Amino acid sequence: MKKDDCYSLGKVTQPPGVKGEVKVWLDVDEPDYYAELDSVLLDMKGQLVPFFIDEITIRGKKSIARFEGMKTWEDTQTIIGCDMYLPLSQLPQLEDDQYYYHEIIGYDILDNETKNVYGQVNSVVEGSGQDLLTMLIGESEVLIPVTDDIVVGVNKIEKQLFVDLPTGLIELYTEDQKKQDDQN
């Protein structure tokens, strides 16, 4: 299985003791959804390797897992720091007005009032403070904060994302490009 067919679940962080358990960071909105998880794919030097889970204790995003065959602290050292993945088919179902970031890549970004198209979602940048959509207008990359006040709707059938952009946001990014073009 390739990473393109998977989503990031989180990361194996460290052993909490010496009995083969590891702490795992579940980078998901609903950690409890994964309480019955029986296996994950670990990124080991660029290869996704399946690991079976004997036991997992969900404690919010910071949880404890024991992988099959891991009985000692030494056994866990090969997986510490490995990113965890699951197949896209295991993503929880969402409501019609909800979306996963990987789904909206390529969606048209439309003004919610005028329905004019600004551009397309090129990528989503996840940050500790604010997630951002990126789109190109001409040669300028425009960053759009992902908030309920700005991204106000989605039409999955038409592949459209509706936004209420703050006044001047696009000009903030495109003004420098316009000045450069004028100078040339």
C-alpha positions in Angstrom: 0.0 0.0 0.0 1.2 3.5 -0.8 0.9 6.7 1.3 -1.4 8.2 -1.3 -3.9 5.5 -0.4 -3.7 6.3 3.3 -4.2 9.0 5.8 -2.0 10.0 8.6 -3.2 8.7 12.0 -0.4 10.1 14.2 3.0 9.0 15.5 4.6 6.6 17.8 6.4 8.8 20.3 8.1 7.0 23.2 7.8 4.0 25.5 6.2 4.9 28.9 8.0 2.1 30.6 9.9 -1.1 30.0 7.1 -3.6 29.2 6.8 -3.1 25.5 4.2 -0.4 25.5 4.5 2.9 23.5 2.9 6.3 23.7 1.1 7.2 20.4 0.0 10.6 19.4 -3.4 10.4 17.6 -3.5 13.4 15.3 -7.3 13.1 14.8 -10.4 14.9 15.9 -12.1 11.9 17.5 -9.5 9.7 19.2 -12.2 7.5 20.7 -13.1 6.3 17.2 -9.9 4.3 17.3 -10.5 2.4 20.6 -11.0 -0.9 18.7 -8.0 -0.4 16.3 -6.4 -3.7 15.5 -3.6 -2.7 13.2 -1.8 0.3 11.7 0.8 0.9 9.0 4.1 2.3 10.3 6.4 4.3 8.0 9.7 2.6 8.4 12.3 4.3 6.2 9.8 5.2 3.5 8.0 1.8 3.5 4.6 1.2 5.1 4.8 -1.9 7.3 1.7 -3.4 8.9 1.9 -3.8 12.7 -0.8 -5.5 14.7 -2.0 -4.0 18.0 -2.5 -6.3 21.0 -3.9 -3.5 23.2 -4.7 0.2 22.9 -5.8 2.6 25.7 -7.2 5.8 24.4 -6.4 8.8 26.6 -7.3 11.5 24.2 -4.7 12.3 21.6 -2.0 10.9 23.8 -2.7 7.2 24.1 -0.9 4.0 25.0 -0.5 1.0 22.6 1.1 -2.4 22.8 2.1 -3.9 19.4 2.2 -7.6 18.8 5.6 -9.1 19.6 6.8 -6.1 21.6 7.5 -7.2 25.1 10.4 -5.0 26.2 11.7 -1.5 26.0 14.3 -2.7 23.6 11.7 -4.2 21.2 10.0 -0.8 20.9 13.1 1.1 19.9 12.7 0.3 16.1 9.3 2.0 16.0 9.8 5.1 18.1 9.3 8.1 15.9 7.5 6.2 13.2 4.5 7.9 11.6 1.3 5.8 11.7 -1.1 5.5 8.7 -4.4 3.8 7.9 -6.1 3.1 4.5 -8.4 5.9 3.3 -11.2 3.4 3.4 -11.1 3.4 7.2 -11.8 7.1 7.5 -14.9 7.9 9.5 -17.9 8.9 7.4 -18.7 12.7 7.5 -21.8 14.7 7.1 -22.5 16.3 3.7 -21.4 19.7 5.0 -18.1 18.3 6.3 -14.9 17.3 4.4 -11.4 16.0 4.8 -8.6 18.2 3.6 -7.4 15.6 1.1 -10.9 15.6 -0.5 -10.9 19.3 -1.4 -7.7 19.5 -3.3 -8.7 20.7 -6.8 -12.1 22.1 -5.7 -13.1 25.5 -7.1 -13.1 28.3 -4.5 -16.1 30.5 -5.0 -17.3 33.7 -3.4 -20.3 32.7 -1.3 -22.4 35.7 -2.4 -21.5 36.3 -6.1 -20.5 32.6 -6.8 -17.5 34.0 -8.8 -14.6 31.6 -8.9 -11.4 32.8 -7.3 -9.3 29.7 -8.1 -8.7 26.2 -7.0 -7.5 24.6 -3.8 -3.9 23.7 -4.4 -3.1 22.4 -1.0 -3.9 22.6 2.7 -1.2 23.6 5.1 -1.8 22.4 8.6 -0.3 24.5 11.3 -0.2 24.6 15.0 -2.1 27.9 15.1 -4.1 28.0 11.9 -4.8 25.7 8.9 -4.6 27.4 5.5 -5.9 26.7 2.0 -3.5 27.7 -0.8 -4.6 28.8 -4.3 -2.9 30.5 -7.1 -4.1 33.8 -8.7 -1.8 34.5 -11.6 1.6 33.8 -10.2 0.7 34.7 -6.6 0.0 32.1 -4.0 -2.9 33.2 -1.8 -3.3 31.7 1.7 -6.9 31.4 3.1 -7.4 30.7 6.8 -9.7 27.7 7.4 -12.2 29.0 9.8 -16.0 28.6 10.0 -16.4 32.4 9.3 -14.3 32.2 6.1 -14.9 28.7 4.7 -18.7 28.6 4.9 -19.8 25.7 2.7 -18.9 22.8 0.4 -20.6 21.2 -2.5 -18.9 17.8 -2.9 -20.9 16.9 -6.0 -19.8 20.0 -7.9 -16.4 20.1 -6.2 -16.9 23.6 -4.9 -15.8 25.4 -1.7 -17.7 28.5 -0.7 -15.8 31.3 1.1 -16.5 34.7 2.6 -13.0 36.3 2.3 -12.0 39.2 4.4 -11.8 42.5 2.5 -8.4 43.0 0.9 -7.1 39.4 1.5 -6.6 38.6 -2.2 -5.1 42.1 -2.9 -2.6 41.5 0.0 -1.1 38.7 -2.0 -1.5 39.9 -5.5 -0.4 43.5 -5.1 3.3 42.7 -4.9 3.0 40.6 -8.1 1.2 43.5 -9.8 4.0 45.9 -8.8 6.6 43.5 -10.2 4.7 43.1 -13.4 4.4 46.9 -13.7 8.2 47.4 -13.2 9.0 44.9 -16.0 
